[in-house]
Amino acid sequence: MKFSVNWLREFGELPPSIEALAELLTMAGIEIEAIEKRGADFDHVVIAQIDESKPHPNADRLTVCMVDDGSGTKRQIVCGAKNYKVGDKVPLALPGAELTGGLKIRASKLRGVESEGMLCSPKELGIAEDADGLLILSPEAKIGAPIRDLFAPDTVLDVEITPNRGDLLSHFGLAREIAALTNTTVRLPSTSADGGPALQKQGVGISASRECPFYSARRIENVKVGPSPDWLRAKIESVGIRSVNNVVDVSNFVMLELGQPTHAFDADKLEGDLNVRLARDGEKFLALDGKTYALTPDNLIIADDKRAVGIAGVMGGEESGVTDSTRNVLLESAYFLPASVRRTARDLNLPSDASYRFERGVDPQMIFAASQRATKLICEVAAATPVGIIAVAGEVPLNPPDVSIRYRRVDELLGIHIEPATAEAILTRFGLGRGDSPNRPESASQWKIPSYRRDLQREVDLIEEIIRAHGIEKIPSEDRSRFTPLSAADRNYDFEAKLRRDLVALGLSEARTSSLIARSEVARANGAIQLRNPLSEDHVALRTSLTPGLLAAVERNIRAGAERIALFEIGNVFAPPTGEQQRKLTMALCGRAASLKN
């Protein structure tokens, strides 16, 4: 996952340099795959408004635009993009600018028409991978202002998150981890839009409670769908998410910020109440990617009274999606069983940013926080009004069970002494809380696991957290190598290695064939032991001899045109009826024998 360093700084203090931050995370077991510089830190690139557009006289795919760059003189620009309209504000690279990749801008003629600069796409400015069309800025952008005012220089970390650490799949989650490692504080963003809505157990239902323990939906009215403000667009595009509109962008923003996916339905396109249920066999679903999927009873869906409107935890539906005409939104925030989402995404070959997080397990305690955060932002960027009630069904999953730790075991496992007070302080920084009973001895303690750390299940897991923060580099290295006498296994290995070298020196080639034989060969294998669950008809029993496999290799070589074949194989066979492993050598020679005189 990609993380914006500027975004991380909003949650707390970071190490003084990018190199120090990367070293901190790497030593804590969080691998940094790449570090990229982002942002539109260019000279001679400003915000301009397109005042006029007409077809190019000599090229069907080009247009000639008159733009206002704030200098008081209109500029003529030849443009190949089609995604703009008159009145849009866009980035303008003036003559003398040097863009990403060393592209230098100068005044020139394009198909016989003067062009005094270039209108830019996000990719040309290095702020996103999207090169299809111009970067359309918000109407509030100031004409003539440097583009760097909107897209500040940033560093993006490409981080490899292991499957057990779903809590790190958000900027807040990684900032919380950094704060724990550096013993600093982390700030949670403001989530309340209206002092906290009331909960109402009607309007939504759950028919598959195992796959969906909890579901919530909140209605937001009088939404004005349109382009996102520049700050919102810059945030999500900095980490590779394409801007769609202000409502969808807020949903993506909250997922990247807090790690909890949400989904916005067009409330006026829904028929009746929502129900979370398993799909019917063969039920059709038109997804947001424009494709129709045939569902099975293994797939969990969100449905209204007439049809499926979403694949739970994976993707919403085209028929209920937010468009420019949407006026009322129903905002979903829920907890879906990771195994269910993983199976559906795999079966339908439909991975998504949401399924990536649900598969690894989201924080149940973040469901309401994400809903309120998204509601607050939609009201800000789309001038909407939230309804003061959230429709809910089911129960929020409980926190993981407590885990005990023995301080003597910490020292034994790590090989160094860590004071109990130090260990307790580290666990507290990671969000754990003491949960001791009155009769527990001082040499051990019991810890309550936070809702976002379901990977902490055993004593050894807590010890790992302690050494990650204490510093694994503080464990002294030792030479623990010891001389061991030659064993029978060593002698057998050395014998086979010499035998292979001698056979190769004589001109033979080593073959390696499968230890499993086909069903057609079982009758000739004199009681070969058959597998209970064979993968295919060609692999149903254990071989009793190397000869059939080696002869098959000879046959394939003859068909390929080989005139002389000399093969050997050293491998295990399995003697019936017990399947005892026996080591065998078999050789196969084929072709015209060479004359002794030669």
Secondary structure, 3 states (H helix, E strand, C coil): CEEEHHHHHCCECCCCCHHHHHHHHHHCCCEEEEEEEECCCCCCEEEEEEEEEEEECCEEEEEEEEEECCCCCCEEEEECCCCCCCCCEEEEECCCCECHHHCECCCEEECCEEECCEECCCCCCCCCCCCCCCCCECCCCCCCCEHHHCCCCEEEEEEECCCCCHHHCCHHHHHHHHHHHHCCCECCCCCCCCCCCEEECCCEEECCCCCCCEEEEEEEECCCCCCCCHHHHHHHHHCCCCCCCHHHHHHHHHHHHHCCCEEEEEHHHCCCCEEEEECCCCCEEEECCCCEEECCCCCEEEECCCCEEEECCCEEEHHHCCCCCCCCEEEEEEECCHHHHHHHHHHCCCCCHHHHHHHHCCCHHHHHHHHHHHHHHHHHHCCCEEEEEEEEEECCCCCCCCEEEEHHHHHHHHCCCCCHHHHHHHHHHCCCEECCCCCCCCCEEEEECCCCCCCCCCHHHHHHHHHHHHCHHHCCCCCCCCCCCCCHHHHHHHHHHHHHHHHHHCCCEECCCCCEECHHHHHHHCCCCECCCCCECCECEECCCCHHHHHHHHHHHHHCCCCCEEEEEEEEEEECCCCEEEEEEEEEEECCCCCCCC
